[in-house]
Every structure is written in structure tokens, then in C-alpha cells.
Amino acid sequence: MQARYQETNTLGRQASPAKTRSTADRTAEKTKSKPVEISIDVPQAGSVAIAGTFNNWDLKKTPLQKDGNGWKATLTLPPGRYEYRFVVDGQWLSDPKAKECVSNDFGSTNSVLLVQQ
């Protein structure tokens, strides 16, 4: 019996571009990062940083910049739920403007930031 088709190699075939594009678009939509402005009003502070689950609790990764009477930074984060605290002149502080807080292992609270899609 003779094979119906001579070429049996399908490795060169590619998925339909339309299907590939729509799958990639859906993946990109889920992982799109958004700018989120964070601020705290501590005009007397000499230095302010934010540490949290988004930067592996590293005090040096996300310093805030003085802005008038307060301090601010813009984070670029994908949608999700993040815990964080401010570090003002070496003192850890929860965000007084946070809508949600959770207990932490140190007897205080972490502020919660929700980034929506």
C-alpha cells in the first residue's frame, strides 16, 4: 500500500496567526502593568521608602521623592494584591490612607494595595 501523502513532516507548520495573536493579546491583557501613585504626608521626614511584596521588602529599591509637604512614588505593577509598609527615617509605618490592612508576623500591620485589571 502506498502512502496518500508524500510529505509527512509537520514541524514546519505554524499555528494560525489569528489564533496566536488573540492568545497573546489575552495573555498581555492579564499581565499589563499599571502606574500606581503612592504617597504619604510626612513633611518633617528626611527619607522615605516603600517596601512590600512587589519589591521583595527591599528598603533600597523604591525610595519616594519629596513633593511639597509629602513624599510620593509611582509604581508600575501588574494586577494583583500587594502588602507594603513605608519606611520613614528608618521607622516602619503602615499607610494611614490604606483602605485595608492585615496583621504581620512582627505584631503590627501591613497595608494592602489592590491593583485592578
N, C-alpha and C positions, 0 to 999 in steps of 0.2 A: 504494500500500500504506500502511496506517495503522499507526502505532507501537502496540505492545501496551500500553505504559505511558505515561501522560501525563507523569508527573514523572520527569525524568532527572537531577536534581540529587542527588548523593550526598554533598555536602560537609557536610550537617547530620548525617549518620550518625556515630555514635560506636562505638568498639570496645566489645565486651562488657566490662562492669565486672569480671566474674570474671577474664577474661584479663588485663586491665590491672592488676588488683590483684596477681595472682600474679607477673607480670613485675616489678612494682615491689618486691614482697616479696623476690624473688630478688636484685634489684639491691641492695636495702638490706642484705641479709644479707652480701653480698660486701664492702660498704663500711662496715660497722659499726665504729666506733672502740671501742677498749677502753682502760680505765685501766691504765697500766703504772707501777709504782713503781720508781724508780731511786734508788740510794743509794751513798754512798761514806763510808768511815770515815777522816776526816782531822780529828781534834778540834782541832788547832792552827791550822787554816785560818781566814783572815779572810773569805774569799769563795769560793764555789764555783758554777760554772755548768756546764751541759752544752750542747755544740754538736754538731750532726750533720746528716745528710741530711734529718731531719724538720723542722729549722728553718733550713735553708739555711746551716748552720755559723755562725749569728749568736750571738756570745757573750752578747749582752744579752737575748735572747728567753726563755731558760729558766734563770733563777737557781735554785739549790737553797736550801732553808731549813735552818737549823741544827736538829738533832734529837738532843738528848743529846750523845753523843760523835761523832756523824756528821752528815751532810747528806743531805737527800732531796728529791725532787720526784715528782709524779705527772704523767705524760704521758698524753694521750689520743690514741691513734694507731690508724689503720686497719690491718688485717692487712698484713704485709709484712716486708721485710728492711731494716734501718737500720744505718748506720755512725755512730759517735759517739765523742767523747772528752770527758773532764772538763777544766775549766779551773780550777785551784786556785791562787788568788793569782797569776794571770797565767801560770802554767805549765800546758802541755798534758800531760795524763796519760791513759793507757789505763785502762780499768776493770779492776782486779785480779780482780774476780769474774766477768768475761765468760767465757762458755763458748767463744766463737770470736773470733778477731782476724784482720785482713787487713792486708797491707802498704799503706802510703800513699805518696804522692809526696814526703814530707818525710823519709824514712829511718826512720820509726817505724811503729807500727801503730795502726789504728782498731779499736775494739771493735765487735762485731756484736750487734745486738738483733733477735731474731725474734719477731714478734707473730703468733700463730696466730689462725685464724678461730674 
